[in-house]
Amino acid sequence: MNSNELFRMALGLTEPWRVADATFSEEGGRLDLRLEFPRGGRFACPSCGRGDCPVHDTEERTWRHLNFFQHEAYLAARQPRIRCPECGVKTVGVPWARPGTGFTLLMEAYILALAEGGMTPARIGRLIGEHDTRIWRVLHHYVEEARGRADFSEVAAVGIDETSRARGHSYVSVFMDLEPERRRVLFVTPGRDAATVEAFAKDLKAHGGDPERIRRVCMDMSAAFRKGAGEHLPEAEITFDPFHVAQLAGKAVDEVRRAERRERPELKGTRYLWLTNEWNQSDRQREAWADLPHQNLRTARAWRLRTALQDIFTPQSRAEGEDLLRQWCAWAQRSRLPPMAEVARTLRRHWDGVLSWFDSRISNGVVEAINGLIQAIKRRARGFRNVEYLITMIYLHLGKLDLRVSATA
């Protein structure tokens, strides 16, 4: 068996393609394989499938392949255009690469594997000696192609949240399927206004879903999200989950602390002590925390209110929860702590959405965890040049996509 036949078998080439020549440049450290088809070869029409179409002309093309040991490898061939009696002149695809790319399928599969494993496009580019823009084109193609196959027909419970994409007031909104067996990112779009929900509803339809089939939506108390859900997810019951309620109370505790710090120097540097649940504190935090909640501090009173609010959402009936929440709001209003009183007024304005959690038991905790992973993706890449790159990586890592590498993709 000669080397050309060995390379043909390794590449998995089928008739009429064969390896005509293999040259290795020791100085440049590069392997070049020349692929050819016999003179007078005929091909099937890529449009209608009609076989035995004659070759009209050819175009010289080169594709980057997987390295041969540590050396770069390239495939070169005259890609034929056939003349079909029905369809006219058409370019014939090659079995080792998809149309319009300079990489072979095996190289693209390698790039995808590296990216799915957590390597950034910049690092992949440095590893294989290519500009990261070419890597992004590969990732974007396969992510979009996989999203085109995604089926959202069973989606009925959705979590909505925003996460920052860059410094300043720059955000993307993340929509997630909350069903435990299908938890995945469904849709990501720039912004955090009502239009993001409209965009999600359109994308849902494009993937076989139905906005009117969405029965529950979990979100924060953003007026924009509420407006968008009311207009574009008309059958959905809105739930404001305990995480966001506690977050609201936590911000109020911090407001009280900042106002009191001017007259109570012992509060300096204690922000995270008041905002971290006791069971999550480190040993150092526990030591610093020991006496704080027992001192005569307005911040301590606010903290006790926040803790009591969290306790309301322990498993119990809606009637019990409503009674406890009503008592808590009355306590907060009498507390003479304006930020906590404002929390009580906010909860009363969103009463049904807060209480619906006792029926739905859906939570954005998973979405918040996803947001943490998104921030980790950003840190690993040290930011992204544009929002589309970030969205591509979110789908790649968190969309549970069915990625397939094929010549027809």
ROLUMLUM-21330 format. One record per residue (C-alpha): residue in one letter; z, x, y. Coordinates in steps of 0.02 Angstrom, whole numbers, padded with zeros to 5 digits, always signed. Layout:
BEGIN
aZXY
...
//
This chain:
BEGIN
m+00000+00000+00000
n-00053+00076+00167
s+00047+00064+00327
n-00064-00071+00404
e-00035-00185+00254
l+00151-00150+00264
f+00155-00200+00448
r+00053-00357+00409
m+00181-00411+00281
a+00326-00370+00398
l+00248-00474+00537
g+00210-00617+00418
l+00027-00624+00471
t-00088-00746+00384
e-00277-00760+00376
p-00380-00725+00474
w-00263-00603+00562
r-00234-00427+00501
v-00164-00262+00566
a-00314-00154+00611
d-00222-00002+00677
a-00047+00066+00706
t-00014+00209+00826
f+00149+00291+00871
s+00174+00393+01029
e+00308+00520+00993
e+00313+00574+01174
g+00329+00398+01242
g+00431+00333+01095
r+00318+00181+01075
l+00236+00093+00928
d+00074-00004+00958
l+00001-00120+00827
r-00177-00179+00846
l-00210-00353+00772
e-00385-00418+00738
f-00479-00559+00655
p-00647-00533+00565
r-00810-00544+00662
g-00877-00721+00646
g-00702-00790+00615
r-00676-00975+00647
f-00520-01067+00705
a-00455-01245+00716
c-00461-01332+00885
p-00285-01333+00961
s-00318-01505+01040
c-00399-01613+00906
g-00368-01505+00752
r-00551-01495+00704
g-00574-01343+00593
d-00706-01207+00585
c-00738-01198+00772
p-00836-01041+00823
v-00763-00913+00942
h-00828-00930+01120
d-00749-00771+01191
t-00586-00672+01186
e-00454-00610+01307
e-00357-00450+01281
r-00169-00483+01271
t-00012-00380+01236
w+00159-00442+01177
r+00325-00351+01174
h+00399-00353+00998
l+00567-00306+00924
n+00603-00120+00931
f+00542-00012+00787
f+00705+00078+00753
q+00752+00135+00929
h+00572+00134+00993
e+00483-00002+01091
a+00350-00096+00993
y+00201-00194+01056
l+00069-00305+00977
a-00105-00308+01054
a-00249-00425+01008
r-00403-00511+01073
q-00343-00691+01089
p-00491-00805+01050
r-00557-00956+01142
i-00655-01075+01030
r-00795-01196+01070
c-00755-01368+01001
p-00894-01499+00996
e-00767-01632+01047
c-00648-01542+01167
g-00751-01401+01239
v-00683-01224+01261
k-00500-01205+01213
t-00382-01056+01193
v-00317-01035+01016
g-00132-00999+00997
v-00073-00848+00900
p+00057-00867+00761
w+00172-00729+00826
a+00199-00793+01005
r+00205-00954+01103
p+00077-00987+01241
g+00103-00905+01410
t+00233-00775+01363
g+00230-00586+01348
f+00359-00582+01206
t+00337-00614+01022
l+00437-00755+00942
l+00552-00632+00856
m+00589-00545+01021
e+00627-00714+01102
a+00740-00760+00957
y+00832-00595+00983
i+00852-00630+01170
l+00920-00804+01132
a+01043-00735+01004
l+01109-00607+01129
a+01128-00739+01264
e+01215-00862+01148
g+01331-00721+01097
g+01390-00704+01278
m+01280-00565+01344
t+01216-00594+01521
p+01029-00591+01558
a+01056-00436+01666
r+01135-00343+01519
i+01000-00404+01399
g+00869-00341+01520
r+00951-00170+01527
l+00968-00165+01338
i+00784-00198+01301
g+00713-00117+01458
e+00646-00275+01542
h+00679-00355+01712
d+00805-00496+01698
t+00681-00618+01778
r+00581-00613+01615
i+00741-00647+01517
w+00780-00796+01627
r+00606-00869+01595
v+00637-00861+01407
l+00809-00941+01418
h+00752-01076+01539
h+00604-01122+01428
y+00706-01143+01269
v+00849-01233+01355
e+00730-01358+01436
e+00634-01380+01274
a+00797-01413+01179
r+00859-01534+01312
g+00695-01628+01292
r+00745-01663+01111
a+00925-01711+01153
d+00975-01889+01106
f+01098-01978+01222
s+01075-02151+01145
e+01255-02158+01080
v+01340-02103+01242
a+01468-02233+01297
a+01612-02133+01377
v+01579-02003+01511
g+01687-01879+01607
i+01632-01827+01782
d+01698-01680+01881
e+01639-01549+02004
t+01657-01362+01995
s+01618-01227+02122
r+01457-01129+02097
a+01479-01005+02240
r+01598-00959+02378
g+01618-01090+02512
h+01587-01275+02490
s+01453-01260+02357
y+01472-01363+02199
v+01388-01430+02044
s+01436-01594+01962
v+01462-01592+01774
f+01439-01747+01663
m+01511-01738+01488
d+01511-01846+01332
l+01696-01881+01297
e+01677-01941+01117
p+01779-01816+01013
e+01644-01789+00882
r+01508-01759+01014
r+01597-01673+01157
r+01462-01582+01255
v+01392-01560+01429
l+01260-01693+01455
f+01200-01657+01631
v+01231-01536+01774
t+01163-01555+01951
p+01197-01476+02121
g+01313-01570+02240
r+01459-01688+02218
d+01405-01849+02303
a+01353-02021+02243
a+01174-01960+02217
t+01234-01849+02073
v+01281-02005+01973
e+01110-02081+02010
a+01028-01920+01947
f+01135-01928+01789
a+01085-02109+01757
k+00901-02061+01768
d+00926-01913+01651
l+01022-02023+01530
k+00874-02144+01520
a+00755-01998+01494
h+00854-01949+01338
g+00863-02121+01260
g+01028-02174+01338
d+01067-02330+01437
p+01175-02329+01596
e+01230-02507+01556
r+01296-02449+01388
i+01422-02334+01472
r+01587-02427+01455
r+01712-02297+01519
v+01702-02162+01651
c+01842-02038+01684
m+01843-01950+01853
d+01949-01898+02000
m+01976-02014+02148
s+01823-01953+02243
a+01750-02095+02345
a+01576-02025+02315
f+01594-02029+02125
r+01670-02203+02130
k+01525-02266+02237
g+01397-02185+02123
a+01477-02254+01965
g+01487-02429+02039
e+01302-02427+02083
h+01226-02337+01934
l+01348-02365+01790
p+01381-02549+01822
e+01470-02592+01658
a+01587-02442+01659
e+01775-02459+01684
i+01837-02316+01791
t+01988-02217+01733
f+02084-02095+01842
d+02164-01986+01712
p+02342-01914+01716
f+02276-01739+01752
h+02203-01792+01920
v+02354-01899+01963
a+02468-01749+01931
q+02348-01639+02031
l+02364-01759+02177
a+02555-01750+02168
g+02548-01561+02151
k+02452-01545+02314
a+02584-01654+02399
v+02725-01543+02332
d+02636-01392+02406
e+02619-01479+02574
v+02806-01511+02576
r+02840-01329+02528
r+02729-01258+02663
a+02812-01365+02797
e+02987-01321+02737
r+02953-01135+02715
r+02969-01106+02903
e+03155-01145+02896
r+03193-01095+02715
p+03137-00914+02685
e+03185-00924+02500
l+03028-01030+02476
k+02914-00885+02519
g+02806-00834+02371
t+02862-00982+02264
r+02703-01087+02271
y+02653-01069+02088
l+02831-01095+02028
w+02826-01273+02095
l+02651-01307+02028
t+02673-01234+01853
n+02752-01343+01720
e+02913-01268+01655
w+02848-01252+01477
n+02702-01146+01541
q+02805-01025+01644
s+02812-00841+01603
d+02979-00752+01577
r+02970-00683+01754
q+02934-00856+01825
r+03079-00933+01728
e+03197-00803+01800
a+03139-00837+01979
w+03140-01024+01948
a+03316-01039+01876
d+03408-01099+02034
l+03266-01165+02142
p+03256-01346+02079
h+03444-01368+02100
q+03451-01317+02282
n+03458-01441+02425
l+03272-01427+02466
r+03147-01558+02516
t+03025-01465+02404
a+03142-01489+02256
r+03146-01677+02289
a+02956-01679+02296
w+02948-01580+02134
r+03062-01705+02046
l+02947-01845+02103
r+02796-01752+02034
t+02884-01722+01867
a+02934-01905+01854
l+02754-01957+01889
q+02692-01850+01745
d+02821-01928+01629
i+02751-02102+01663
f+02598-02058+01559
t+02689-02029+01396
p+02625-02145+01258
q+02674-02324+01295
s+02599-02493+01335
r+02505-02534+01495
a+02642-02657+01545
e+02776-02522+01529
g+02668-02398+01622
e+02634-02520+01763
d+02818-02557+01784
l+02864-02372+01788
l+02723-02334+01909
r+02779-02473+02026
q+02956-02402+02024
w+02890-02228+02058
c+02787-02285+02207
a+02941-02371+02281
w+03042-02211+02256
a+02907-02104+02338
q+02896-02222+02487
r+03085-02209+02514
s+03088-02020+02491
r+03058-01979+02676
l+02930-01854+02615
p+02766-01905+02699
p+02649-01814+02577
m+02732-01900+02428
a+02727-02068+02517
e+02540-02040+02542
v+02521-02010+02355
a+02605-02179+02324
r+02484-02264+02445
t+02336-02179+02360
l+02393-02237+02188
r+02412-02415+02251
r+02235-02410+02321
h+02171-02354+02150
w+02294-02456+02048
d+02175-02526+01917
g+02090-02359+01888
v+02257-02270+01862
l+02322-02403+01744
s+02161-02413+01644
w+02212-02249+01562
f+02342-02344+01460
d+02198-02442+01383
s+02061-02311+01370
r+02167-02155+01338
i+02017-02052+01394
s+02052-01896+01492
n+01957-01767+01591
g+02063-01631+01513
v+01912-01577+01410
v+01803-01576+01566
e+01933-01468+01655
a+01930-01349+01507
i+01740-01345+01520
n+01757-01304+01705
g+01866-01157+01657
l+01729-01096+01538
i+01599-01117+01676
q+01703-01008+01792
a+01716-00879+01652
i+01525-00881+01635
k+01512-00851+01823
r+01635-00708+01819
r+01548-00626+01672
a+01381-00632+01762
r+01462-00587+01931
g+01378-00739+02005
f+01202-00808+01997
r+01056-00787+02115
n+01021-00973+02117
v+01098-01132+02051
e+00963-01158+01919
y+01018-00999+01831
l+01197-01063+01824
i+01141-01233+01758
t+01035-01149+01623
m+01186-01049+01563
i+01299-01203+01563
y+01176-01296+01452
l+01151-01144+01340
h+01336-01117+01306
l+01409-01293+01325
g+01269-01416+01292
k+01270-01402+01101
l+01081-01390+01107
d+00965-01381+00957
l+00875-01220+01003
r+00717-01186+00904
v+00599-01039+00919
s+00420-01081+00870
a+00241-01042+00923
t+00216-01223+00978
a+00376-01233+01082
//
